[in-house]
Amino acid sequence: MRPGPVYVSRRTALKAGAGAVLVAGGGGALLLGGSAAADGGASLRRTADDPSYVIGTGDWGARPPGGTISLSSGTTTKIVVHHTAFPNTTDYSYEAAVFMARKIQDLHMDDNGWIDSGQHFTISRGGYVLEGRHQSLEALADGGHQVVSAHAVGENRRAIGIENDGHYVNDTPPPALVFSLQRLCVTIGTQYGFGADRIFGHWDFNDTQCPGALFYREFPALRRQVAQVLGQGPDEIPDRTWPDTYTSSKGGTVEMAQRLLRAYGYELKADGAYGPETLEAVHTFQRTMGLPVADDGTLDNATWEALTVPVSTGHSGEAVLAVQQMLVRKLHLAKATGKYNGPTTKAVAEMQELHGLPATGAMDVATWCATAGGVVREEFMTA
């Protein structure tokens, strides 16, 4: 059953602004309608430092945790966006949001054996924002620490995980969900002190289809909107922000690094698994190039940029396979052949256009970054 009436304070009501609709929803007021773009982001900005719109675990009837909730202080550096992979329901009600949150918690606790929901926050297709793992809302309000989660291997102490209800390999999320995701990203960025260039997808770090190829294509627009609300101009965005891939990472970004290392003559498997063989090759490459060497094999911006090589139509080999396998994963290309052919040129140009880069169809450093799952400044210069 839905909780009793929620009495919205005058302060909260005033924050909603003209043209928006406040929906009472178990412990907070949810702003729907009135798109962020329509008012220049003002409706998002007015609530950036007030997470009261998030429905707490106590309000949606979460089960108690099955163990002790751990905290990590001063480590939060990014947002990782997910999709639940549940069917795309057309029931946008509060009750549907609560049902979904309870289903996730049951799956995570009973099937995965976790102590609680794995993610920090969950957004329903109707735009309701719910606390996932207990104490995540309290930590967000504080901004100095985060709850240790279970949403992405290797990122659970340093990233805020947001589950978005639905399956977005072949569909895009509804506007209410997108608006609430923008709003939550603004709140998280405000509270933890980082910008829109720190918004990533689950598959940037793990071997998964999550958050879905069509949802992922919405990320440049998501980042632009969040940056606008946070007051980040393009000159405040780094030229390139690469995924900080390391030994806990797996999937496309790891395979890309492996194939680029193979292009430099290193003998290792390109299997997307960051094992001892890959770690040794990364360390050797970093030492050879005079770059900082991290014990956990982190590929920082400098390492990624030293690895990349320009390739274009007519080229072949490991570097071409490096980009092709990623384009295949992201549904821009049908298959990886190792030959930079017409379909590859077209897929690269599509990727470039999506990220605000010149659509040359050739791989330069910025295009490598965007293809790897990184963020380029050019994304924020597109209208």
N, C-alpha and C positions, 0 to 999 in steps of 0.2 A: 504493500500500500504506500501511496505517496505520503510524506510527512504533512503535518498540519500547515496552516497558512504561515507564510513567511512575511513578516512586516518589514518592508524596505525602509531604511532610514532616509531622512530628507537628504543627507549628504550623498548617499548612494543614488537616490532618485535624480538629484541634480547632475550627478556625473553622467547619467545616461544620455542627457542632451535631447534636443528636439528631434523628432522623427524616429527615435529608437523605441523598442518595446522591452520593458522589464518583465521577465517571467520569473515568478517565485519558484524556487526549486531547491528545497532541502538544504537550508543553511546558507544560502547566498542568493544574489540576484544575478540572473544571466541576461546579458544584453544581446538581443537578436534584432534583425532588421538593420536599418541604417548602415549601409556598407561603409567600410573604412575609406575606400576610395572616394566616396561621395562627399565626405566632409574633410578631405585632406588628412585623414588619420586622426582627427581630433577626438572622435569617440573612443579610439584606442588609447590615445595619449592621456585622456582624463583618468583612466584607471590603471595606468602603467605601474604605479607603486601600491596598488590596493588589490590583493588577490581575493577579496571577499566574494567574488563571483564564483569561486571554485567550491563545489559541493564536497564537504569533508566526508571521510570514511564513516564517521558516526552518524551522519545524516542520511547516507544511502544504505546503511545497514550492513556494512562490511563485517565479515567474521574477524574475531581477534587474531592477531598474528600468532603463528605457531612457534615463535622463537623471539629472541631479542633483536630489536631493530638497531642497526649500527649506524653511526654517523661518520662522515668524513669532512674535515674542515679545511677550507682554503684550497680545494682541489678542483672546483667546478669550472670548466673551461668551454663547455659546448652544450648544444642541444642535439639529441638524436631523435629523429622522427620515425615513427613506425605506422604500419596499418595492422589491424587485428587479423585480417584475412577471413573474417566472418562474412557471410552473405550480405549484400547491400540492401538492408531493410529499408522500406519506405515508411516505417513507423518512426516518426521523429519525436515522439512524446518523451516526457520525463520518465515515465514508467519503462519505456524501452531502453533508455540510458542506464537506469538502475539495473535492469535485467542483464544488460551487457556487462556492466562492471562486476556484478556478482558472478556471472559466467566466467569471466577472465580470472577472478580470484579463485574460483573453484578449480579451474584448469591448472592454474599455476601452483596451487597448494596440493591438490589431490593427485594430479597427473605428473607434474614436474617435481614435486617434493620440496617446493620452496616454502619459506616461512610466511609468505604473503604474496600479493600481486607483485609482479616483477617490475612494472613501470611506476614512475612517479605520478603521472597524471594520465587521464583518459578523456577523449573527446568523442561524444556521440555524433551520429549523423545529423541529429537535430541541433547540434551546437552546444549541448550541455557539457560543462567541464567538471570532471570529478577527480578527486584525489584517488590515487591508486594505492601505493604502499603507504601504510600508516606513518604519520609524522612528516610526510613530504610537504604538506601545506604549511605546517609550523616552520619547517626549515626554509621554505621559500620566503615566508614573511620575514624571517631573520636575515637571510641572505649571506650569512657567514659560513654556513655548512650545508651539506646535503645528506639525505638518507642514502646509504649504500643499497643499491638496487640489484636487479637481475634481468635487465632488459636487453643488454648487449655485452657479449663477452669482451672483457678488456676495458670497458667504458663505464663500469658500474660505480666507480668512485669519482669519476671526473666528468660525467655527462648526465644531464637531466633527460630522462626518457619519456616521450609522449606517445601513447597509443592513440590511434585514430580509427574509430570503428569503420569497418568495411574492407573491401578487397579492390585494389586499385591497379591491377596489372592491365586491365582493359577498360577501366572506367576512371573518371575523375571524381573527387569528393564533392559533396554538395556545398553550396555557398555558406550555409550556416556553420558547417564544420570548419571551412577555411577561415572564416572570420574569427572564430573562437581560437583557432590555432595561431593566427596572427596576434591576437590579443594576449594569449598565454606566452608566446615567444617574447613579446614586448615586456611583459611582467618579469619573466625569467632574466632577460637581458638587463633590465633595470636593476633587479635585486642582486644579481651576481656580478654585474659590472662588465659585461662583454657585449659585442655587437652582433649584427645580423650576419656577418661573415663567419660566425661560429655555429650556423645551423646546418646540420648534416643529415643524411639518411642512414638507416640501419645497415644497408648493404655496403656503405662506405667502409665498414669495419668488420663485418661478418659475412659469411657465405649464405645468402638468403635472397629471396625475391622482394622482401620487405624494404621499403614502403610501397612497392608497386611502381612499375615503369611510368604509368601516366600520372600518378601523384608526384613522382620525382621530377617530372618535367614542369611541374608547377613551382618548384623550389626557387628558381631565380625571381619569379614574381613575388613569392612569399618573402624572400629576403629583402627585396626592394621596399615592400610595404613596411616591414618591420624597421628597416633602416630609416625610412622617412619619419616614422613615429618616434624612434629613438633620437632623431636629430643628427643622424650620421650622414654627412655629405660624402660624395664619391672620393673626395680628397682625404677622408678619414678612413677609408677602406684600404687594407693592404693590397698591393698589386696582385698577389696570389696567396691564397691560404690553402695549402695542401692537406690531405688527410694525414694525421700523424700516425702512420702505420707502424706497428711494432709486433713483437713476438706473439701477442695475444690475438692479433688480427688474422683474418682468413677471407678468402674469396677473390673477387676481381682485382682489387687494388694490390693484393699480394702477388697475384699472377702477373699483373702489369710490371711490377718491380722485378720479378724473377725473369721475365722475358727481356727486359731492358738490360739486366745484368748479363744474361746469356748473349745479348747483342755485343756486349763488351768482352766476351770471351770466357766468362765464368761458367763452369760446368756445374749445373744444378737442375733439378726438376722444376718445371713450371706447372705446379699442381695447385697453386693457390693456398698452400699450407705453409705457414711461417715456422719451419723447423730449424734444427741446428745447422743444416747445410746452407739454408738461406741466411741465417744469422752470421755465419762465418763469411759468406760472400759479401754481405752488407758491410761488415766491419772492415774487411780487406779493401773494399772499394772506398770507404770513407777515409781510411788511412792513406791510401794511394792518392786520393784527391785533396788531402790536407784538410779534411772536414772533421768536425767534432764526432766522436765515437761514443754512443750511448750503450750501456751494458745490455739494455733490452732491445737493441737494434732499431730504435726509432728512426724512421725516415723523416727527417725534418725538411723544411722547405729547400735548404741548400742541397741536401742529398738528392731529393727528387729532381731538382733542376739540373744537377750535374749528370743525372742518369738519362735525361731526355735527349733525343736526337731528332733533327728535322727529317721527316719522311713525307712523301707525297706520291702522286700518280707515277707508276712505273717502278717504284721500289718494291723490295720483297725481303723476307727474312723475319727474324725474331722481333724486331721493333714494330714491324707491321702487324704481326700476330698480337703484340702487346696491346695495340689500340683496337684491333678488330675484335678480340675476345670481349673487351669491355663494351664495344658498340653492340655486339650480339646480346650480351646480358641486359643491356638497356633498351633492347628492341629497336635499335636504329638500323641494324644490319642483320641479314638472314644467316650468314655463316662466315667463319674465319678461314681464309684460304692461304694466308701468308703472302698474297700478292695485292699490292695497292691498286685496285682496279676501279672501274667506274662506280659500282655500288658503294665502295668504300669512300671514294671522294664525295659522293652525294651524302652519305651518312655523316661524314666529318663536317661538311658544310651545314647540315641540319643541326648538329651539336653546337657548332660555332654560333649560328643564328640564335639558338635558344639562350646562349649565355652572353649575347651582345657583342660577339667577336666578329671581325670581318669574315664573311663566308667564302674563304678561299679554297676550302677543301683540302688544305695542306696542314700537317701537324707542326705547329710552332710550340713554344713553351707554354703560352697561355692556354692553347687548345689541349695540350697534354694535361694540364692542371684541371681544366673543366671536365675532361673525359675521365680522369681518375676519380672524380667525385669532389674535387676541390672547388674553391670559390674564387672568381676573378673579379677585379674591380669593374671591368666593363659591364658586368651584370647590372650594376647600379647606375649606369649612364643611359640605360634604355628606358624610354617612356612607358 
